[in-house]
Amino acid sequence: MKKKVMVLLLTAAMVVSAIGCGSKAADTTAPAAEAPAADAAEAPAADDAAADTAAAGGDNTLTVWCWDPAFNIYAMQEAEKVYQKTNPDFKLNIVETPWEDIQTKLTTAASSGDLSSMPDIMLMQDNAFQKNVISFPDAFTDLTASGIDYSQFGASKVAYSVVDGKNYGVPFDNGAVIACYRTDVLEEAGFTAADFTDITWSDYIAKGKEVLAKTGKPLLSCQAGESDVIMMMLQSAGSSLFDAEGNPSMVDNAVLKEVMQTYAELVQSGVLIEVNDWDQYVGSITNSTVAGTINGCWIMASIQTAADQSGKWAITDMPKLDKASGATNYSNNGGSSWAVTSNCKNTDLAFDFLAKTFAGSVEFYETILPSSGALATYLPAADSTVYAEPQEFFGGEPVFAQITEFAGKIPTNNTGVYYYEARDAVAVAITNVVAGADIDAELKTAEDTVNFAMGK
């Protein structure tokens, strides 16, 4: 066991952000039109001295680390307002901290044995949650007896932050994948969003070529060297990079091979363009370089920063694989949960705050939904009439109800403790495949890389 923990500690230091066509790079996204950005006092830059400060000194103040002004920072600001209705003196010190910085700071603090630099609450990518709790158990607070009612959340969402039967996270956002299209661009090419609903990837590529030829715009963009599109395709067929026992499964994975072939064809056809970083990815959407995107539903917050494009967007399901037996038009990308660190000096306050906001207030979710697209995994919120309201930005359609329906159709898959090592290995493999390398050889190298990280 000691050897396994040491391997985990070493590999955790190599964990990188899931930034790509998927997870948000913290501090580069402008606030949505309706969502006020954090001001300097509430969300200082990640490298500000406040970012290295431990739990807030006041008895009624909590320090929080999270990363997106239009999304999770905005949600925390609204949660503060809700909680202040019953606790007027309550304050949050929200420190804008990129996800990759949270991971690095956690790894550094826990490896040194000095957790005093950690905040009271921090946001954790769902796919990294279990690995971090297993690697650094002393850094997290057990929330099982916190008073939070986990039966009020979707079971699959809760499971991301459960280790050895104990709860370590409070679920936040839904990561259901959506395909978003500029309806004006599609119209110019002779299409509507309905033409891109319930289709396969071969259909998508064929129609994407027509859109490109007639409008000069690719349908999709993605960060080069990232694997988010790969992972979305893979999960849409209920497949994984690991087998049921948690061992890497890449070489003999027919679904993964089809995914790699499809991605390479997307790039080679020009239907997908690769960009250098998160800024360029968001910019390619908001400045009309591309005619759409496929990502977790949280991408709506970034899309809506282009206020002049209101009414010109439509949302539907993603394409499905052509050959995989379990292929669907539904997947998940991203999603996160809140952790209370062991450095929290007032756990009762942290528990009560989370229980009465993220885990207990339909009003709160009704407030943040229209502006941020933060679809709840808090089940009572799904009955709110707000979810059924038409959204002008997205063509006047009730897109939140639509996305909630998508979320119920997403196949489950096995992420494994070494999820990030595996997706990084696949990211290298797909880069080489796009450049002309043999898929089978690249998948063998990727599997060997993950086995090495696991100490096998």
MORA-V886203 format. One record per backbone hydrogen bond with DSSP energy under -0.5 kcal/mol. CO is the residue of the C=O (numbers start at 0). NH is the residue of the N-H. E is the energy in kcal/mol with one decimal. If there is no record, write none. Layout:
CO_NH_E / CO_NH_E
//
This chain:
0_4_-2.5 / 1_5_-2.2 / 2_6_-2.3 / 3_7_-2.3 / 4_8_-2.6 / 5_9_-2.4 / 6_10_-2.8 / 7_11_-2.4 / 8_12_-1.1 / 10_13_-1.4 / 11_14_-1.4 / 17_22_-1.4 / 22_19_-0.9 / 23_25_-0.7 / 24_27_-1.2 / 25_28_-0.6 / 27_29_-0.5 / 31_34_-0.7 / 33_35_-0.8 / 38_41_-0.5 / 38_42_-2.9 / 43_95_-0.9 / 44_47_-1.9 / 47_50_-1.7 / 48_51_-1.5 / 49_52_-1.5 / 57_60_-1.3 / 59_90_-2.1 / 61_92_-2.9 / 62_119_-1.3 / 62_120_-2.2 / 63_65_-0.5 / 63_94_-3.1 / 64_122_-2.1 / 65_96_-3.3 / 66_68_-0.6 / 67_70_-1.5 / 67_72_-2.4 / 67_73_-0.8 / 70_74_-2.1 / 71_75_-2.1 / 72_76_-2.3 / 73_77_-2.1 / 74_78_-2.3 / 75_79_-2.3 / 76_80_-1.5 / 77_81_-2.1 / 78_82_-2.5 / 79_83_-2.0 / 80_84_-0.6 / 81_84_-1.1 / 82_85_-1.3 / 82_86_-1.5 / 86_89_-2.2 / 90_61_-2.0 / 91_93_-0.8 / 92_63_-2.4 / 92_94_-0.6 / 93_43_-0.5 / 93_95_-0.6 / 94_65_-1.4 / 94_96_-0.6 / 97_100_-0.6 / 97_101_-2.2 / 98_102_-2.4 / 99_103_-2.0 / 100_104_-3.1 / 101_105_-2.6 / 102_106_-2.5 / 103_107_-2.7 / 104_108_-2.6 / 105_109_-2.8 / 106_110_-2.2 / 107_111_-1.6 / 108_112_-1.0 / 108_113_-1.2 / 112_114_-0.6 / 114_117_-1.8 / 119_340_-2.1 / 120_64_-2.0 / 121_338_-2.9 / 123_336_-2.2 / 124_127_-1.5 / 124_128_-0.8 / 125_128_-1.1 / 125_129_-0.6 / 127_131_-2.2 / 128_132_-2.2 / 129_133_-2.6 / 130_134_-2.6 / 131_135_-2.9 / 135_138_-2.0 / 136_139_-1.1 / 138_341_-1.8 / 142_145_-2.0 / 147_149_-1.1 / 148_151_-1.5 / 149_152_-1.5 / 151_378_-2.8 / 153_157_-2.2 / 154_158_-1.9 / 155_159_-0.5 / 156_159_-1.1 / 157_160_-1.6 / 158_161_-1.4 / 159_129_-0.5 / 160_167_-2.2 / 162_165_-1.9 / 165_162_-2.1 / 166_142_-3.2 / 166_143_-0.6 / 168_170_-0.5 / 169_337_-2.8 / 171_376_-0.8 / 174_332_-2.9 / 175_296_-2.0 / 177_179_-0.6 / 177_294_-2.1 / 178_315_-2.5 / 179_292_-2.0 / 180_182_-0.9 / 180_313_-2.1 / 181_185_-2.3 / 182_186_-2.4 / 183_187_-1.6 / 184_188_-1.2 / 185_190_-3.1 / 186_189_-1.4 / 191_194_-1.2 / 192_195_-1.6 / 193_196_-1.3 / 198_319_-1.9 / 199_203_-2.2 / 200_204_-2.5 / 201_205_-2.2 / 202_206_-2.7 / 203_207_-2.6 / 204_208_-2.1 / 205_209_-1.2 / 206_210_-2.4 / 207_211_-2.6 / 208_212_-2.4 / 209_213_-2.3 / 210_214_-2.3 / 210_215_-0.5 / 210_216_-0.7 / 211_215_-1.8 / 217_290_-2.8 / 219_272_-2.3 / 221_274_-2.8 / 222_225_-1.5 / 226_230_-2.6 / 227_231_-2.5 / 228_232_-2.4 / 229_233_-2.4 / 230_234_-2.4 / 231_235_-1.8 / 232_236_-0.6 / 233_236_-1.2 / 233_238_-2.1 / 234_237_-2.5 / 235_327_-0.8 / 240_248_-3.3 / 242_245_-2.0 / 246_242_-2.6 / 249_252_-1.2 / 251_253_-0.9 / 252_256_-2.1 / 253_257_-2.1 / 254_258_-2.4 / 255_259_-2.6 / 256_260_-2.3 / 257_261_-2.4 / 258_262_-2.6 / 259_263_-2.3 / 260_264_-2.0 / 261_265_-2.2 / 262_266_-2.1 / 263_267_-2.7 / 264_268_-2.1 / 265_269_-0.6 / 265_270_-0.8 / 265_271_-1.8 / 266_269_-1.0 / 270_218_-1.1 / 270_219_-2.0 / 272_221_-1.8 / 274_223_-3.1 / 276_280_-2.0 / 277_281_-2.8 / 278_282_-2.7 / 279_283_-2.3 / 280_284_-1.0 / 281_284_-0.7 / 281_285_-2.6 / 282_286_-2.6 / 283_288_-0.9 / 283_289_-2.3 / 284_287_-1.0 / 288_217_-0.5 / 290_181_-2.8 / 292_179_-3.3 / 294_177_-3.2 / 295_298_-2.4 / 296_299_-1.6 / 297_300_-1.5 / 297_301_-0.5 / 298_302_-2.2 / 299_303_-2.3 / 301_304_-1.2 / 302_305_-1.7 / 303_32_-0.7 / 304_306_-1.5 / 305_308_-2.2 / 306_309_-1.6 / 308_311_-2.3 / 311_182_-2.1 / 311_183_-0.6 / 313_180_-2.5 / 315_178_-2.8 / 319_200_-2.1 / 323_326_-1.6 / 328_317_-1.4 / 329_410_-0.5 / 330_176_-2.8 / 334_125_-2.2 / 335_171_-1.8 / 336_123_-2.7 / 337_169_-2.1 / 338_121_-2.3 / 338_340_-0.6 / 339_140_-2.3 / 340_343_-1.5 / 345_349_-2.0 / 346_350_-3.2 / 347_351_-2.3 / 348_352_-2.7 / 349_353_-2.3 / 350_354_-2.6 / 351_355_-1.7 / 353_356_-0.8 / 353_358_-2.5 / 356_359_-1.5 / 356_360_-1.6 / 360_364_-1.5 / 361_365_-2.5 / 362_366_-1.7 / 363_367_-2.0 / 364_368_-1.7 / 365_369_-0.6 / 366_370_-0.5 / 367_371_-2.2 / 367_372_-0.5 / 367_373_-0.6 / 368_372_-2.3 / 371_300_-0.5 / 372_374_-1.8 / 374_173_-1.5 / 376_153_-1.3 / 376_378_-0.8 / 377_380_-1.6 / 378_381_-1.6 / 379_382_-1.1 / 380_383_-1.7 / 383_386_-1.0 / 384_387_-0.9 / 385_388_-1.3 / 386_400_-1.2 / 389_391_-0.6 / 390_393_-0.8 / 390_395_-2.1 / 390_396_-0.7 / 391_394_-1.1 / 392_310_-1.5 / 392_312_-1.1 / 393_396_-1.2 / 396_390_-2.2 / 396_398_-2.1 / 397_400_-0.5 / 397_401_-1.7 / 398_402_-2.7 / 399_403_-2.0 / 400_404_-1.7 / 401_405_-1.9 / 402_406_-2.5 / 403_407_-1.1 / 404_407_-0.5 / 405_408_-2.3 / 406_409_-0.9 / 412_414_-0.7 / 413_241_-0.5 / 415_418_-1.2 / 417_421_-2.2 / 418_422_-2.6 / 419_423_-2.1 / 420_424_-2.0 / 421_425_-2.2 / 422_426_-2.0 / 423_427_-1.9 / 424_428_-2.0 / 425_429_-2.8 / 426_430_-1.7 / 427_431_-1.9 / 428_432_-2.4 / 429_433_-2.6 / 430_434_-1.2 / 431_436_-2.8 / 432_435_-1.8 / 437_441_-2.1 / 438_442_-2.6 / 439_443_-2.0 / 440_444_-2.1 / 441_445_-2.4 / 442_446_-2.4 / 443_447_-2.3 / 444_448_-2.2 / 445_449_-1.9 / 446_450_-2.4 / 447_451_-2.1 / 448_452_-2.0 / 449_453_-1.8 / 450_455_-2.9 / 451_454_-1.5
//
